[in-house]
Amino acid sequence: MAVKLRLMRMGKKKQPTYRIVAADSRSPRDGRFIEVVGTYAPRSEPSAVAVDNAKAVAWLAKGAQPTDTVRKLLEISGAWGEFSGAPKADTAAAAPVASAEE
């Protein structure tokens, strides 16, 4: 069974909110899922992303493949950095500047 981390659409017509879920890749977009990992509300200003990083990293460690959109959301939340061992984007941007000054 191939597991994917992907978005599941919720909300009313023309007012989407999404759940980030771990689901079998063969199941439909809004169909059966294994576990809810987080939520994404693109219509709020600014967009709201709430991810349980521990669950996300656990699924990634088990081999779950995120979709492109979910990967970007995981990078925003910091879960992708925890999984790959890289520092968060804020510290990664500051590190090259500090080493260039030395």
C-alpha positions in Angstrom: 0.0 0.0 0.0 1.5 3.3 -1.1 0.7 6.1 1.4 0.5 9.7 0.3 0.3 12.9 2.4 -2.2 15.0 0.5 -5.0 17.5 0.8 -8.6 16.6 1.4 -11.1 19.3 0.5 -13.6 20.4 3.1 -15.9 23.4 3.5 -18.8 24.9 1.5 -19.0 25.6 -2.2 -16.5 28.4 -3.2 -15.1 28.4 0.4 -12.5 25.6 0.6 -10.6 24.5 3.6 -8.4 21.5 3.5 -7.2 18.7 5.8 -3.7 17.3 5.3 -4.2 13.6 5.5 -2.3 10.4 5.1 -4.2 8.3 2.7 -3.8 5.3 0.4 -2.8 6.6 -3.0 -5.6 4.6 -4.7 -8.4 6.2 -2.7 -10.3 9.2 -4.1 -9.3 12.8 -3.0 -12.2 13.1 -0.5 -12.5 9.4 0.2 -11.1 7.2 2.9 -8.0 8.3 4.8 -5.7 6.8 7.5 -5.0 9.8 9.7 -5.4 13.6 9.8 -2.0 15.3 10.0 -3.1 19.0 9.9 -5.3 21.6 8.3 -4.9 24.4 5.7 -7.2 27.4 5.3 -6.1 29.3 2.1 -8.9 31.9 2.3 -7.9 33.4 5.6 -5.5 36.4 5.6 -2.7 35.3 5.9 -3.3 31.6 5.0 -3.5 29.4 8.1 -1.4 26.2 8.2 -1.7 24.0 11.3 0.4 20.8 11.1 1.1 18.2 13.8 4.8 18.0 13.0 5.3 14.8 15.0 2.6 13.0 13.0 3.9 14.4 9.7 7.5 13.4 10.4 6.4 9.9 11.5 4.5 9.3 8.2 7.5 10.6 6.2 9.8 8.3 8.1 7.5 5.4 7.2 7.8 6.2 3.5 4.7 8.3 2.8 5.2 10.6 -0.2 3.8 14.2 0.0 2.2 15.9 -2.9 3.9 19.1 -4.2 1.4 21.3 -2.4 1.7 19.4 0.9 5.4 19.4 0.7 5.4 23.3 0.5 3.0 23.4 3.5 5.3 21.0 5.5 8.2 23.3 4.7 6.3 26.3 6.0 5.4 24.4 9.2 8.9 23.1 9.7 8.1 19.4 9.5 10.0 18.9 6.3 13.1 20.4 7.9 12.8 18.1 10.9 12.4 15.1 8.6 15.3 16.0 6.3 17.6 17.2 9.1 17.9 20.6 7.6 17.5 23.7 9.7 14.3 25.8 9.3 14.2 28.3 6.4 14.8 31.3 8.8 18.0 29.9 10.2 19.1 28.5 6.8 18.9 32.0 5.2 20.9 33.5 8.1 23.6 30.9 8.1 25.3 31.7 4.8 25.4 35.4 5.7 27.2 34.6 8.9 29.8 32.3 7.3 30.4 34.8 4.5 31.4 37.5 7.0 34.0 35.3 8.7 
